[in-house]
Amino acid sequence: MDSVIKSEIHYQEHDGVLTHKTSQPTEGLILDRASEFRKTPGLLRDLGAGSEGGSWGRQVASIPFIMYEEAIREGFILNAKDQKYAAKEMSRFLQTPKGRTCTVQG
């Protein structure tokens, strides 16, 4: 793998169409790992569990960057400046079939 994001440009001479496609070679690895986490409940512990002050968060999903960008293009405002709004948009994305493939908890 040469880079995190792979960029390909294709030109179809017969109809004059130029297309640009981006892909993430590690996308399958990230989604497979998330699937394994879903199959093994309790594998991921809450962040800070067992420490003074207790739990302060947990990993909910592992989203390949290419899917994150695609979700934004599809209308999910995951990069909103208002963190409460961004969290609601993330929750909305994770309810979709694509989003559910990224979740690490059942």
Secondary structure, DSSP 8 states (H G I E B T S, - for coil): ---SSEEEEEEETTTTEEEEEEE-TTHHHHHHHHHHHHHSTTSS--BTTTSTT---B---B---HHHHHHHHHTT--TT-SSHHHHHHHHHHHHTSHHHHTTBS--
